[in-house]
Amino acid sequence: MYILLYIFISALILGVGFLAGFFYRKYLMDSHVASLEALGKKILEDARREADNLKKETRLQAKDQLYQMKLDFEKETQERRQEINLVERRLLQKEENLEKKSTLLDERELELTKRLKGLERQEKDLADKQDHYQKLVAEQSARLEELAGMSAAEAKDLLLKNMEREVRAEAARLVKRVDTEAREMADRKAKEIISLAIKRYASDYVAEQSVSVVPLPNEEMKGRIIGREGRNIRALEAATGVDIIIDDTPEAVILSAFNPIRREIARRSLDRLITDGRIHPGRIEEIVDKVTQEMEAGIREAGEEAAFDAGVHGLHHDLIKLLGKLKYRTSYGQNVLQHSLEVCYLCGIMAAELGLNEKQARRAGLLHDIGKAVDHEAEGVHALIGADLAKRFGESPKVVQAIAAHHDDIPVDTILAVLVQAADTLSGARPGARREMLETYIKRLENLEKIARSFNGISKSYAIQAGREIRLIVESDKVTDEEATLISRDVAKKIEAELTYPGQIKVTVIRETRAVEFAR
């Protein structure tokens, strides 16, 4: 019973609490809705007021823009009206000017019409006068023909022939005068250029000799040079190809050879042997070989120095070597390398005066006698040999042509060839430059050696004793003792048949067998 009552009371309390919570919740909801409605109304009123303000501002801005646009339009319209008025005034002025020009043209047209009519009348009068004059000329011509006894055509031909003869004579005189003046001017200009080249270039000249003198420290050295039974002097002569003269000259030995390279090798070798003191055949050959190698290096240095002094660059190394050989070559007693440098300088000076390529002229002048370095080894004249060498080693066609034509072996086609000819003549023809007797003597010795080398089995040939003896060194493995005798006789006969020489020439054939071994 109590339990049921307790349950009833609990249920009643729960129901009352539930109802109280429900009504309280509803009250809260109603209060919140009322506050939200009030807030919404306030926001709506604020939005309406702001919209009204925006409308007012927009209307004011629109009125201001409209007013500004109206002002701009009125201003632009006023400017356009002013421009239109200005254009109208200009058009009116142009129209007035055109009317004035039209009036002037009408007046000028009337004036020209009057002048044209006057010219027509004058032309008619001139035509009448011309007819009258032609009749008068015809009458006068007829009278002249009657008086002269010839027709007008004949008189015209006679007059033309006389005039032609006079014109031809005058033209011939004019051509002759112009040709004479041109020749005189060219001759004078050429002389000026050549004389200027000579003035600007001066060269010292030292006479070449065919002998060299080697000083000795004492007279005892002569015996050591000769050696036991003359073996040292024979070995030196055989190795160098020079004639060693040991006479009564105090403390001196004379080396005689037409080939200056061999003579210089012999001089240097003998100097070293004297300084060293060891003089025997083995040492002699060793020193000669070493000096020969040094001479080859010296020849190259001489060529490089000559090219540098001449200002010629880019030469082939073989051309430089050949150029150095010219240091020991003479032409009628004139050193060929010095002569080539002189021609180089003279060509450059004259080319500069004429406004030509100075470097190319120097190059052609320096190389013009390069064929003389090998003319004893090749057939033909040195100009064509030199041109072939220059072409082979990459020189330009103009330089090659100038080298080939400097002695007129081929036609002269370029100004460069003429300059080389002139410079070559200047260098060779100046006083003291050349001596024909020495050159003739050297040529004879060269021909003598050339004849000897034409036989098989001969390794070396040396003309000594001023050309009175020719020594031939044969290869012992190819030539026997009996064949050596035959070679000497055949060489002698060929020399008799081909050479002209004073006195007699001794032909000596040397054949020797050597056995060499080293003790270690």
GUVEX-734311 format. One record per residue: x, y, z of N, C-alpha, C in turn; residue in one letter. Coordinates in steps of 0.02 Angstrom, whole numbers, plus 32768, in hexadecimal, padded with zeros to 4 digits. Atoms other than C-alpha are relative to their C-alpha. Layout:
GUVEX-734311
XYZXYZXYZA...
//
This chain:
GUVEX-734311
80297FC58000800080008000802B803E8000M7FD37FC87FFD808A8077802E802980047FC1Y7FD88002803E80EA803E7F997FD9801E7FC7I802A7FE58035805C80687F257FF9804C8008L80047FB87FF38048810E7F78804080257FEDL7FBE7FE18010810081317F66800980057FB5Y7FFA7FFF804980F981047EB07FD380367FE3I802F7FCE8019806281737E95801B8046800AF7FE57FBD7FF180B282047EEB803B800F7FD4I7FC47FF5802C815381ED7E887FEB80107FBAS80177FF4804580F481E67DE77FE180467FFDA801D7FBD8000809482827E18803680367FFEL7FC97FCE7FFE813482DD7E42802280047FBCI7FDF80008043818282A97D9D7FD380247FCDL802C7FDF803080E982E37D3E8001804B800BG7FFE7FB77FF380E8838A7D968041801E7FE8V7FBD7FE6801781A4839D7D73800480057FB5G7FFD7FFF804A818D83707CC17FD9803B7FE4F80297FC88018810083EE7CAB80238042800FL7FDD7FC17FEF816484727D058039800C7FCFA7FC77FF8803181FC84527C957FE680127FBBG801A7FF28042819084547BFA7FEC80497FFAF80167FBB8004813F84F97C25803A80318005F7FC57FD37FFB81E685457C57802680037FBDY7FDE800480418234850C7BB47FDA802A7FCDR80287FD9802F81A285567B5480078049800DK7FF87FB97FEF81B485F67BB38042801B7FE4Y7FBE7FEB801A826D85FD7B857FFF80077FB5L80047FFE8049824585D87AD07FDA803E7FEAM80277FC5801381C3865F7AC68028803F800BD7FD77FC47FF3823986DC7B17803680087FC9S7FCB7FFD803382C486AF7A997FE480157FBCH801F7FEE8040824D86BB7A057FF0804A7FFFV80137FB97FFD821187667A41803E802B7FF7A7FC27FD8800782C587A37A51801A7FFD7FB8S7FE98006804582F0875F79A47FD5802A7FD1L802C7FD6802A825787B579578011804A8008E7FED7FBA7FF4828A885779AA804180117FDDA7FBF7FF48022833D884379687FF780037FB5L800D8000804882FB881A78BA7FE280427FEAG801F7FC08012828E88B478B9803380388000K7FCE7FCB7FFB8320891E78F080307FFE7FC4K7FD38007803A839288D678687FDE80177FC1I80267FEC803C830988EF77E77FFA804B7FFCL80057FB6800082F289A4781B804380207FEEE7FBD7FE5801183AE89C17815800F7FF87FB5D7FF4800C804783B8897377687FD780307FD5A80287FCF8026832889E0772B801E80468002R7FE17FBD7FFB837B8A7C776F803F80047FD4R7FC18000802884248A4A771E7FF080017FB5E80148001804783CC8A2576797FE980457FEAA80167FBC801183788ACE767E803B802F7FF8D7FC47FD5800584208B20769E80267FF27FBFN7FDD8012803F84718AC0760E7FDB801C7FC4L80267FE5803783E38AF3759B800B804B7FF8K7FF47FB8800383FA8BA875CA804580107FE4K7FBC7FF3801884B78B9F75B080077FF07FB6E7FFD8013804684A38B44750B7FE080347FD4T80227FCD802784278BC574CE802A803F7FFBR7FD47FC48001849E8C507500803B7FF67FD0L7FC7800E802D85328BFD74A87FEB80007FB7Q80198001804584C98BDE740E7FF380477FE7A800B7FBB801484948C93740B804280257FF2K7FBE7FE0800B854B8CCA741F80207FE97FBED7FE3801A803F85878C5773917FDB801C7FC4Q80287FE6803884F98C8F7322801180497FF4L7FEE7FB9800885248D447345804680087FE1Y7FBC7FFD801B85DE8D24732380027FED7FB6Q80048015804685B58CC972827FE280377FD5M80207FC9802585478D59724E803380387FF4K7FCD7FCC800985D58DD3726E80357FEB7FCCL7FCE8018803186528D66720C7FE580037FBAD801E7FFF804285D98D55717C7FFB80477FE5F80057FBB801785BB8E0F71758045801C7FEDE7FBD7FE8800E86778E2F717C801A7FE37FBDK7FE98020803E869D8DB170F27FDA801C7FC4E80297FE48037860F8DF5708A801A80457FEDT7FE77FBD800D86548EA4709C80437FFD7FD9Q7FC08008802287038E6970687FF57FEB7FB7E800F8017804486BC8E0E6FD17FE6803A7FD5R801B7FC68026865D8EAB6F9F8039802F7FEDR7FC77FD3800F86FE8F116FAB802A7FE27FC6Q7FD980208035875B8E916F407FDC80057FBCE80287FFC803E86CE8E8E6EC1800280477FE4I7FFC7FBA801886CF8F4C6EBA8044800F7FE1N7FBD7FF4801B878B8F4C6E9F80087FDF7FBBL7FFC80228040877E8ECB6E147FD880257FCBV80297FDA803086F48F2F6DC38023803F7FE8E7FDB7FC48014875F8FCB6DC680397FEE7FCFR7FCA8015802D87F18F6C6D777FE67FED7FBBR801E8013804187808F256CF17FEC803E7FD9L80137FC28022873F8FD26CCC803E80227FE3L7FC27FE2801987F290136CBC801A7FDB7FC2Q7FE98028803A88238F836C487FD4800C7FC4K802F7FF4803787888FA06BE1800F80447FE0E7FEF7FBE801B87B690586BD080417FFD7FD9E7FC180068024886990296BA07FF87FDD7FBDN800C8024803E882B8FAC6B1F7FDE802D7FCDL80217FD1802E87BB90316AD4803280317FE3E7FCC7FD28019884F90A76ACA802E7FDE7FCDK7FD48025802D88BD90216A7A7FDC7FF27FBEK8026800D803E88338FF669FF7FFE803E7FD5S80017FC18026882790AD69CE8044800C7FDFT7FBD7FF7801D88E590B669B7800E7FD07FC6L7FF68030803688E59017694F7FDA80147FC1L80267FE9803A885E905C68E0802480397FDCD7FDB7FC8801D88C390FA68C8803E7FE87FDCE7FC4801A80208962909768A27FF07FD97FC1R80158025803C8905902668297FF3802F7FC6E800C7FCE803488CB90BF67CA8042801B7FE5L7FBF7FE58015897D910267CA80267FCE7FD6E7FDD8034802589C6905B678F7FE17FF67FBBL802280068041894490506706801880377FD1T7FE77FC88029897A90FC66C880487FF37FEAK7FBA800D80128A3290C966CF80067FC87FCDR7FFF803780308A0E902666737FEF80187FBAL80117FE5804289BB908465E8803A80297FE4K7FC77FDA80188A5190F965E080397FD27FEAG7FCC803080138ACA906465DB7FF07FDE7FBEL8014801E80408A669014654E800F802F7FC7E7FF17FD080358A7690B364EB804B80047FF4R7FB77FFD80088B3390BB650E801B7FC17FDEQ7FEA803F801F8B46900264E07FF280017FB4E80117FFC80478AEE9022643C8030802F7FDBK7FD17FD1801F8B5F90B7641A80457FE07FF9D7FBF802280038BFA904F644480027FCB7FC8L8003803380368BC18FC363CF800780227FBCA7FFA7FDC80408BAC90416344804880187FF5D7FBB7FE980078C58908B6367802F7FC67FF2K7FD5803A800B8CA68FDC636E7FFC7FE97FB6Q8007801280478C5E8FB262C4802580317FD4D7FDD7FCD80288CA190566282804C7FF78004H7FB7800A7FF78D4E903562CC80187FC17FDDY7FEC803D80228D528F8362898006800C7FB4Q7FFB7FEF80488D2E8FC861DC803F80277FF2K7FC37FD980098DBA904561F3803E7FD48004L7FC6802E7FF88E338FBC623180077FD47FC2V7FFE802A803C8E058F4E619E801D80277FC5A7FE57FD680368E258FDE6126804A800C8009E7FB87FF47FF38ECC9005617A80297FC17FF4Q7FDC803F800A8EFE8F4C617980097FF37FB6S7FFB800B80488ED68F4260C18035802E7FE2A7FCE7FD1801A8F3F8FDD609F80477FE88014R7FBE80177FEA8FCF8F97610A80167FC27FD9L7FEE803B80278FC78EEF60AF801780147FBAE7FEB7FEA80438FD18F4B60098046801F8003E7FBF7FE07FFB90658FB2604780377FCE8012L7FCC802E7FE990C28F21609F80087FC47FD1A7FFB8038802E90A08E9E601C7FF57FBD8022G800F803F7FDE90668E18609B7FBC80068022M804280017FE18FC48DE160E880068009804BS80017FF77FB78F8F8DFC619D80177FC18023A7FEB803F7FE18FA88D4361C6804C7FF87FFDA7FB88004800690598D49618180238030802FE7FE37FD07FD2907E8DE761E27FFB7FE98049A8009801A7FBC90378D97627F80327FC9800FK7FD080367FF690A18CFC62678047801B8008D7FBD7FE27FFB913C8D67624A800A80218044L7FFB7FDF7FBF91188DCD62E680077FCD8038L7FFC80337FCC90FA8D30634E80447FDD8001L7FBF80208002919B8CE163118036802C801EK7FCF7FD17FE391FE8D7D633B7FFA8002804CN800B7FFF7FB891AE8D8363E680187FBF8021M7FEB80407FE591CF8CC86401804C7FFD8006E7FB780007FFD92888CDE63D48019802C8039R7FEB7FD47FCA92978D71644B7FF27FE18044E8011801F7FBF923D8D1364D6802E7FC6800FV7FD380387FF592A88C7864BC804680188014R7FBD7FE57FEF93488CDF64BF8000801C8047A80047FE47FBD930E8D3A655B7FFB7FC88034E800680387FD292DC8C9565AD80427FDC8009A7FBE80217FFC93858C486582802F8028802CA7FD57FD67FD693DE8CDD65CD7FEC7FFC8049R801880047FBB93708CD4666780147FBD8020L7FEF80427FE6938B8C18667B804B7FFC800EV7FB880027FF694468C2C666580148029803EK7FF07FD67FC7944B8CBA66E37FEC7FDE8042R801780227FC393E28C596762802C7FC4800FV7FD5803B7FF5944B8BBC674780448014801BD7FBF7FE87FE994EC8C1E675C7FFD80188048T80087FE97FBB94AC8C7467F87FF67FC68031E800B803A7FD4946F8BCE683F80407FD9800CA7FC080247FF895168B7B681C80308027802CR7FD47FD87FD795758C0C68677FEB7FFE8049E801980027FBA95058C0E6900800D7FBC8020M7FF480437FE595108B516914804A7FF5800EA7FB880087FF695CD8B5568FE80188028803CD7FED7FD67FC795DD8BE469797FE87FE18041R801B801E7FC4956B8B8E69F680267FC18013K7FDA803D7FF295C98AE969E480458010801DA7FBF7FEC7FE5966F8B4169FE7FFB801A8047K80097FE77FBB962A8B996A977FF77FC68031E800C80397FD495EC8AF46AE180407FD9800BI7FC280277FFA968F8A996ABB803480278029I7FCF7FD97FD996FB8B286AFC7FEC80048049S80167FFF7FBB968F8B326B98800F7FBE8022L7FF180427FE496A28A776BB2804A7FF9800FA7FB880047FF5975E8A856B9E8015802B803BI7FEF7FD47FC897668B176C177FED7FE28042K8019801A7FC096FF8AC06C9A80207FBE8014R7FDF803F7FEF97638A1F6C91804A80047FF0Y7FB78002800B981F8A106CA6801A7FC0801FA7FE680407FE8987E896D6CBA804B7FFD7FFBS7FB7800C8002992F89416CE7800E7FC27FD7D7FEE80398029998A88C86C7780457FE88015Y7FC1801F7FED9A11884F6CAA80117FCD7FCBV7FEC802C80369A7287F36C2380077FB9801AA7FF880467FEE9A6487356C2980427FE67FE5E7FC0801D80159B0586D36C1D7FF77FB47FF9Q8002804880099B2986206BEB80327FDC802DS7FD0801E7FD19BAA86046C747FF1801A8045V80057FEC7FBA9BA886096D3280437FF28022S7FC180077FDC9C3D861E6DA57FF17FED8048V800A80177FBB9C4285BD6E498041800E8027V7FC37FF27FD99CBE86046EC980127FC5802DP7FE680377FD69D2B85886F288023801C803EL7FDE7FE77FC49D6D859A6FD9804C7FFE7FFAP7FB8800580099E1C85646FA2800E7FD77FC1N7FED8023803D9E7B85176F117FFD7FB4800AE800180487FF39E7D846C6F657FBC7FE27FEDE80438019800F9DC2845F6F467FF97FEA7FB7M8003801480469DE084516E8980107FB67FF9K7FEE804780049E3683A96EA27FC97FD3801BG803680287FE49DA783696F0D7FC47FFE7FD1R8037800080319D29839F6E8980107FD07FC7I7FED802D80379D8B83416E037FFC7FB78017I800380437FE59D9C82A66E7180357FD27FE3G7FCF803180179E03820B6E597FEF7FEB7FB8R8006801080489E1E81F06D9D7FC580257FE0E80347FD7801D9D9B82766D7F7FB97FE68009G8043801E7FF99D0682106DBE7FCD8031801CR80307FD07FE49CB9829F6E227FE780317FCBN80157FCE80319CBA831D6D967FD67FDF7FC9I8029802280329C78829B6D1A7FBA7FF2801BR8042800C7FE29BEC826C6D917FD680408003A80247FC07FFC9BBE83236DA97FE980177FBCL80137FED80449BC083466CEF7FC87FD37FE5E8034802E80189B5982AA6CCB7FBD800C8022A803E7FF67FDA9AD982D26D527FDE80427FEEA801D7FBD800B9AC2838A6D257FFD80137FB6T80007FEE80469AEB83916C6B802280427FF1G7FDB7FC3800C9B6184276C7A804A7FEF7FF7V7FB78008800A9C17843D6C4A802380258039D7FDC7FE37FC79C83845A6CE58048800F7FEBI7FBE7FEB80179D1E84BD6CB8802A8013803DI7FD17FF27FC99DAD84B86D36804280147FE0I7FC47FE780219E3B85256CF7802B80268033D7FD37FDA7FD49EB885A06D3D7FDE80388026D80247FCB7FDC9E3186156D7E80067FF3804BT7FF4800D7FB89E5F86296E367FBF7FFB8027P8037800C7FD29DE285E16EB17FBC80097FDFE80407FFB80239D5785D26E327FFA7FC67FCFA8010803380319D02854F6DC57FCA801D7FD3V802F7FE480319CA3857B6D267FD27FC87FE9I8033802F80199C0185236CF77FE5801B7FBFL80157FE980429BD4852D6C3F7FC87FD37FE7S80398023801E9B2A84FC6BF77FCF80337FE5A802F7FD0801C9AAC854F6B877FBD7FFE8024F803F80077FDB9A1B850D6BF18009801D8045N7FF67FDF7FC09A0E85836C857FE67FD8803CP801A80287FC999A785086CED80347FCD8015I7FCC80307FEF9A2D84836CE2803D8022801FR7FC67FDC7FE59AB485056D027FF480158049R80107FEC7FBC9A5985436D9E80007FC4802FE7FFE803D7FD79A4184906DDD80487FED8010I7FBA80127FF59AFB84706DC5802180308031A7FE17FCF7FD39B2B85126E1D7FEC7FF48049R8017800C7FBB9ABE84F06EB5801C7FBF801BR7FE680417FE89AF5843B6EBE804980068013S7FB97FF97FF19BAD846A6EB6800B8029803FL7FFB7FD87FC29B9584EF6F3D7FF47FD5803DD8010802A7FC69B46846F6FB080367FCB800CR7FCB80327FF99BCA83ED6F8D803E801F801FL7FC57FDE7FE49C54846B6FB47FF5800E804AI800F7FF17FBA9BFC849F70547FFF7FC0802AT8004803F7FDC9BDC83EA708780447FDE8007D7FBE801D7FFE9C8A83AF705B80027FB77FE9G8001804680179C5282FE702C7FF280007FB6R80077FFE80499C7082F36F7180137FBB7FE5I7FF5804180209C5B82486F217FC37FF37FD4H8037800980309BEA82046E947FBC7FF58020P8040800C7FDF9B6181C36F087FE3803F801EG80177FC17FE19B5882676F697FED80347FCBR800F7FD180369B5D82CA6EC77FBA7FF47FE4I8042800F801B9AC482716E817FC980118032E80317FF07FCD9A6782846F267FF3804B8004E80077FB77FFC9A8983406F2E7FDE801A7FC1I801E7FE8803E9A5C83586E767FB57FF27FFFV804880107FFE99B582FE6E8D7FDB802F802FD80217FD47FCF998C83666F267FFB80477FE6K80017FBC801C99BC84096ED17FCE80047FC7V803180018037995483D76E397FB98008801AT80427FF97FE198BB83C26EA87FF48047801AQ80077FBB7FE798DC846B6EF97FF780307FC6E80077FD4803A98ED84BB6E4D7FB87FFD7FE6M804680058017984284766E1C7FD28028802DE80297FD77FD297F784C36EB9800D804A7FF5A7FF07FBA800D985485656E957FE080197FBFG80217FED803F980F85666DE37FB78010800CI80467FF27FF0975E855A6E277FF980418027R80047FC17FDB977F85E66EA3800C803B7FD3E7FF37FC9802F97C686526E177FC1800E7FD6A803E7FF78026972786346DB27FCA80228029G80327FE27FD496B7865E6E4580108049800EE7FEB7FBB7FF3971C86FB6E6B7FF3802C7FC3E800C7FD9803D971287346DB57FB6800D7FF7A80487FF68006965687196DB17FE680328033A80157FD17FCC964287786E55801680477FEDF7FE87FBE801396AF88096E197FD8801D7FC5D80267FE9803B964D88116D767FB7800D8010A80477FF77FEF95A688116DD17FD37FD17FDAG802780328025956C87776D707FF07FC6802FV801480337FCF950886FE6DDB7FD97FC87FDDH80278037801A94B686566DC080217FD87FC9G7FDC80288032953D860A6D5180027FB78014L7FF980487FF49544854E6D3F80457FF2801CH7FBF800C7FDF95CF85016DA980367FEB7FCEH7FCF80128034962184B86D0C801A803E7FDBD7FEA7FC28020962585656CBC80308026802EL7FD37FDF7FD1967685AA6D5A80457FE07FFEI7FC08023800496FC85246D50802680127FC0K7FE17FED8040971D854B6C98801880488002L7FEC7FBA7FFA972386046CC2804180068028L7FC27FFF7FD997A985E26D45803C7FE87FD7G7FC98017802B981185846CC2801B80387FD4K7FE97FC9802A981986236C5B8035802A8022L7FCC7FDB7FDC9889866C6CE280457FEA7FE8K7FC0801B8017991385FD6C9C80037FF87FB4Y80028003804998E986186BE5800E80467FE5R7FF07FBF801E993086A26B777FEA80017FB8T80117FF6804798FC86E96ACF802C80387FE6S7FCE7FD18019998A873F6A7480228025803AY7FDD7FE47FC699DE87596B1C7FD380238032G802F7FDF7FD2994187A06B6F7FDC7FCB8029Q8023802F7FD498F887456C057FB67FFF7FEEN80448005801A984F87046BCA7FCD80108037V802F7FF07FCA97F987106C757FFD804C800BL80007FB77FF9983087C56C887FDF80217FC4Q80207FE6803D97FC87E56BD47FB47FF88005H8048800B7FFA975087986BF87FE180318031S801A7FCE7FD0973A88096C907FFD80457FE1L80017FBF8021976A88A16C287FC480057FD0E80388000802F96EB88716BA27FBE80048026V803C7FFE7FD6966988556C2B7FF180478017C800A7FBB7FE8968389036C757FEE802F7FC7Y800E7FD48039968689596BCB7FBA7FF47FE4L8043800E801895E889006B927FCB801E802FC80307FE57FD0958E89326C327FFB804C7FFBG80017FB6800595C189E96C207FDB80167FC1I80217FEC803E958B89F46B6A7FB67FEF7FFFM804780117FFD94E889986B8A7FD98031802CA80217FCE7FD594BF8A116C187FF680417FDBA80067FC2802694E08AA56BA47FC87FFB7FCCE8032800A8033946B8A5A6B217FBC7FED801DL803F80127FE193E38A2E6B9E7FED7FB77FF7G800C8047800893F689726B8580087FDB8042L7FFA802A7FC493FB88E26C01804A7FFA8013N7FBA7FFF7FED94A089026C5B80187FBD801AE7FEC80407FE494A3885C6CB8800B7FCC7FC9K7FF980308037948887F86C1A803E800F7FD6Q7FC37FED80259512885B6BC1803E7FEA8025A7FC680167FD8958B88396C5080097FB47FFBR7FFD80498003956087806C4A801E7FE97FBDR7FE780138041957F87746B8F804A80127FF8A7FBA7FEC8004962387D56B9E802E7FD28027G7FD6802B7FD7966487676C2A80097FBB7FE1L7FFD8044801B963C86C46BCE80137FFC7FB7L7FF780018049966986F86B1C803A7FD47FEAH7FC6802980129712869C6B1D80037FC08029D7FFF803B7FD696DD86096B8A80167FC27FD8I7FEA8038802A970185956AF7804B7FF68000G7FB780067FFF97BB85B96B0880187FD38039K7FEC802C7FCA97BD85536BA880047FB77FE9A800180468017979D84B36B44800F7FFB7FB5V7FF78003804997CB84E16A8F80377FD07FEBD7FCC803180109864846E6A997FE67FB98008H801D80427FF797F083DD6AC57FC67FF37FD0E80398008802C976283FB6A498010801E7FBBA7FF67FE78044975C8417698C7FD5803D7FF5E80267FC58012972684BF6949801D803F801EG7FE97FBF7FE8973C8578696B7FE5800B8047V80137FF87FB9973385B46A1E7FBD80238009H80407FDD7FF8969B86256A007FC67FCE7FFDA803680308005962B859569C780047FCC8038L7FF9802E7FC7967385216A4D7FE38020803FI801A7FDD7FC6964D85A46AD17FB480087FFEG80497FFA8006959C85BF6A8E7FDE7FBD8010A801C80417FF1957C85046A9680037FF1804BD7FFB800A7FB895BB84FE6B4A7FCC802A8025L80307FD47FDE955085936B7C7FB97FE67FF8A8043801B800B94B685466B2D7FF57FC18029K8006803E7FDA94D9849E6B807FF5800E804AR80047FF27FB894E884F06C2C7FCB80348010F803C7FDA7FEE944585536C228002804A7FF6G7FFF7FB8800C947586006BE37FC980137FCFE80377FE9802A93F2866A6B88801580017FB7S7FEF7FFF804793E786676AC88025803E7FEAP7FDD7FC280149420871D6ABB804A7FFC8013K7FBA80077FEA94BE86F96B1F80257FCE7FD4V7FE18034802B94E1865C6AB9800F801D7FBBV7FF57FE3804394CA86BC6A15803880338001Q7FCB7FCF7FFC953D87486A5080457FDF8004A7FC080257FFB95C686CA6A7E80137FE47FBCI7FF18020804095B8867069D7801180327FCAA7FF87FD0803695B6870F696F80378033800CA7FD27FC97FF19640877569C2803E80017FD2H7FCC7FFF803496BC874169397FE37FF57FBBH802380068040963A873E68AC7FFF7FB97FE5D8007804580179636868068A77FB77FF17FECD80468002801595788693689B7FE980487FF8I80177FBB80099513872D68667FEE80218042P80117FD97FC594FD87B668E87FB880167FFBV80487FF18002944387C469107FE8802C8038D80177FDA7FC6943C882369B4803180398011T7FD47FC97FEA947F88C569FE80327FE78033I7FD3801C7FCE94CA885D6A8A803F7FE47FDFL7FC6801C8023953B88036A0D802E80387FE7A7FD77FC78017957488AB69C68027801D803BV7FDD7FE67FC5959F88E86A76803B7FD38013L7FCA802E7FEF9605884B6A98803980067FCEV7FCC7FF780339662886169F380288040800EQ7FDE7FC07FF5968989176A1A802B7FFD803FA7FD980047FC296C188F36ACD803C7FD17FF8A7FC8802E800C972C885F6A93803780227FD8D7FCE7FDB8028978088CF6A1280248033802BT7FE17FCD7FD5979D89596A9380337FE0802FL7FD3801F7FD097EB88E26B10803E7FE37FDFS7FC7801F8021985A888B6A91802B80307FD9G7FDC7FD3802B988C89226A2B802380398026A7FE07FC97FDC98C389976AB6804B7FF68003R7FB780068001997E89BB6ABE80197FD38039P7FE1802C7FCF99E289326B157FD67FC58014G802C80377FEA995288B86B2080187FBD7FE5A7FF08040801D999088336AAA804380027FDDR7FC1800880259A3087F16A5E7FFA7FC07FD6R800E8038802D9A20878269C880377FCB8002E7FC9803080039ACC873069D27FF97FCB8037M800880307FCA9AAD86DF6A7C7FC67FD17FF2L803A802A800E9A0286A16A4680117FCD7FC9E7FED802E80369A49865669A6802C7FC8801BT7FD480327FE19ACF85FD6A0C7FD87FCE8028Y8028802D7FD69A4F85B66A867FD47FD37FD4I80288028802D99DE857E69F880287FC77FE1K7FD58034801D9A6F852069AA800B7FC78032R7FF680347FCE9A9184C56A4D7FC07FD8800DL804080237FF799D8849C6A637FF47FCF7FC7E8009802C803999D0845469B380307FC48004N7FD080357FF99A6D83F069D77FE77FCA8030L801B80307FCF9A1E839F6A717FC27FDD7FE4E803D801D801D997A83856A1380107FC87FCFK7FEB8034803099D28324698880177FC28026I7FE7803A7FDB9A2982B66A087FC87FD98021A803780237FDE9987828E6A657FD27FDB7FD0R802C802080319934825569C380107FB67FF6S7FED80468007998F81AD69CE7FE57FD8803CF801A802C7FCB9949811B6A3180377FEB802FN7FD180177FCF999D80E56AD1802780368024G7FDC7FC97FE099E081916B017FD4801E8036I80277FE67FC799A681C96BAD800C804A800BS7FF07FBA7FF59A0182706BB8803180177FCBK7FD07FE380309A5F82E46B41801380468019S7FE87FC07FE69ACB83786B748032801D7FCDY7FD07FDD802A9B2083F66B01802D8029802DA7FD07FDE7FD59BBF84346B558038801D7FD5I7FC67FE180229C60848F6B2A7FEA80307FCAQ801A7FCE802E9BFC851B6AD77FEA7FE17FBEA80198020803C9BB184A06A5D80347FD87FDAG7FCC802680239C55844D6A2E7FFE7FB68012R800680467FED9C2483AA6A857FB87FF28015E804280167FEB9B82834B6A9D80097FBD8024I7FFA803D7FD89B7982C76B277FBC7FDE8004R803D802780009AF8823D6B1B80057FC98034L800280347FCD9ACA81CE6BAE7FCA7FCF7FEAI802F803180199A79812E6B727FEC7FD18038V801880307FCF9A1580AB6BD080247FBE7FF4E7FD5803A80089A8780186BEF7FD97FC07FF1S8027803D800C99FA7F986BE97FE27FFE7FBAD801C7FFE804399C37FD06B3C803680067FCAK7FCB7FF380319A687FFE6AE7803F7FDA8015V7FC280247FF29B017F8E6ADC803C802C7FF0T7FC47FDA800F9BB57FC76ACD8009800A7FB5D7FFA7FF980499BB47FA46A117FCD80327FE5E80337FD180179B11800369FA801180478015E7FEC7FBD7FEB9B5980966A5C802F801F7FCDA7FD27FE780339BE280A569D97FD880157FC2T80297FEF803A9B6080A3694D7FD88040800DL80277FC37FF09AF7812769A7802B803E7FF9I7FD57FC680059B8A819D69B5800D80137FB7S7FF47FF180469BAD818C68FA7FC1801B7FDER803E7FE9801F9AF581A068C87FEF80478016D800D7FBB7FE89AE2823B6936802D80317FDDV7FD17FD480219B7D828768EB7FEB800E7FB8A80167FF780459B3C826A683A7FC2802C7FFBK803D7FD780019A9282B46863800F8049800FK7FED7FBB7FF19AE4834E68AF802080207FC3I7FE17FE5803D9B4D836468127FCC80127FCBE80327FF580349AB2835867A57FCF80388011A80367FD27FEE9A3D83CA680780178042801FE7FEB7FC37FDE9AA6844D6862803980237FDBL7FC87FD880189B1A84D9682F8025801A803DT7FDB7FEF7FC39BA584F668AD8049800A7FEDY7FB97FF7800C9C5A853168B580297FC7801EP7FD380337FE59CE884B368CE7FE17FBB7FFFG801980447FFB9CB9840469077FDE7FF58043Q802680117FC49C4783B4698880127FB98013I7FEE80427FE69C7D832269F37FC27FDF801EK803A80257FE79BF7829E6A14801A7FC9802FV7FEA80307FCD9C14823C6AB57FC47FDA801AT8036802A7FE69BA381A96AE280197FDD803FV7FED801C7FBF9BAA81736B987FD07FC88012I8028803A7FEB9B6E80C56BCA80237FE0803BR7FE1801E7FC59B8C80826C787FCD7FD58024E802A802D7FD99B497FF76CE480128007804AT7FF67FF67FB99B3280116D9E7FDF7FC98028R801D802F7FD09B157F966E2B800280208044A80057FDC7FC09AD97FE26ECE7FE17FD38034V801B80267FC89ABC7F8D6F74800F80268040E7FF87FDC7FC19AA97FCF702680147FD08037F7FEB80277FC69B047F8B70BF7FDD801C803DA80267FEA7FC69A947F94715780177FDD803FR
//
